[in-house]
């Protein structure tokens, strides 16, 4: 199989050789909407749907094709329609807990190199939510990059204050501040995007994700909404979709997320809150929960003002949420296995 598109490499090629039948071809999922897919092959984009055999063998909904997946397809009648027979293993992914009380994962995108975590400098800025997005990226083996939009709506001192709040929470991820109005910072994003790499934009509704894609492509690739008088954007993206840039890099736009739920994230927490993990060995007890134990080095750092209180409370909240969901999720899986 040829390297038909940017993003394909020998790792995927080897898996395709093992999974795809001789009569099947390789394609990449570029959009998903209510179970229907668009896939891109060497000739262009065509609608696609998973076969009944594939659906019957699924162990979980997270194994369904999602944007960014490489899939094995055939064209039974013509090249205007494709059947999806298999999904290649994912190198990386972005997923979250499904909205509401459901204990299920929701896939956002797959095979991503860098996640652009987008927040507005105006209404949307929230460090606690930012930490949840970083946790999502760490869990899925995706490199994060923070994009602060709408810098034209704040002055220089206000922007520096927002960046200081991020750094004060122990977040050292690279930050690029941009304005889709003035063009400030867009050059930095273009310079860091490489041929064949896949980038995914995640963030709340109205922060300027689709507008950013239109700026990077140079034309109105995606529909955008007008900004209100308060500076708050309007939600327009309704499905996840993949866009190819002229220089050979790939962008995935996603609908705004009202919730960034954590299902099971014990390993990612350690990476996300590295400053707390560095303090832990100094605690009196090796199994310290950092909530009430005597001799807790983390609590001492909070009380001394060396560790931001909001940052600490968000860590405890995420840890509790993850542990609770993990217990419920494991019990649900065991119940399903018994049935």
C-alpha positions, 0 to 999 in steps of 0.5 A: 500500500502506498503512502497515499496521504499526509499522516500515513507512515510505516507504522500504519502501513504494517497494521494495514497489511495485517488487517486489510483484505487484498480487495480492500483499500486504505482511507482516512476518516475525515468527518463523522455525523450521526453514524455516517462517515466521510473517508478520504482516499487517493482520489478524494472524499466519499461517504462511508458506513461500517458493515454489519459484520464490523458492527457486530464484532464491536466490544465498545462504542469507542471502537467505532470509526472516528475522525482521524482513524485509518480504515480498511474499505471497499467500494462494492458498487462504485467509488462513490460509496465505501464500506468500512471493514476495519479500523487500524490501531490508534497511535494517539487519541482524544476522548472524554467522559460522555456528557451527563451521568453516562459512564462511557467514553466519547471519542473526539479524534484519533491519530493526533500529534498536537492538540490545540487547546483553545481558550478566549482571553475574554469570556472563556478563560478558565484554568481549571477547565484548561487542566482538564483538557491537558489531562485529556491530552496526556491520557491520549498520548497527544502533545498539548499546545495552548492557544489564547484567542481574542487578544484584541479584546484585552490589553497587554497587562491583562494578557500577561496576567492570564498567562501568569495565572496559567504558569502559577498553576504549574502549567508549563505547556507552550502558549501562543496568543493570537487574534483572528482579527489582527492576525497577531500570533497566526504566523507562530502557529503556521511555523510550528505546523509540519508536513504530515502531522495532525493537529486537533482544535478543542475548546468551548463554543465560540472561542474562534476554532473555526475562524482560526482554521479559515485563517490558516487555510486562507479561505472560508473552509468552515462556517463561522458565526458573528461575534456578539457585542460582548466579544463572545463568539457563537457556536457554529461547528456541529460535527468533527471534521478533518481539513488538509492544509496546502503545506501538507499538515492536517487540522481537525475541528471539533464542536465546542464542549460544555463538559470535559468529563474525566472517566479514568485518568489516574496515570494522566493526573501524575503527569498533569500535576507534576508539581504535586507529584514532586512534593509527594515523596516528602509526605510522612505517609507513602499512601498520603491522599493529600487531604487531611494526613499529618505531615503532608508536604502538599498541604504544607505547600498550600498553607505556605502559599507555595502551591496555588490553592485553586490548583490544589483543589482542582487536583483533589476534585479530578482525583476524586472524580476519576477514582469514583468513575473508575470504581463505577466503570469497573463494576459496570464492565464486570456486570456486563461480562456476567450477563 
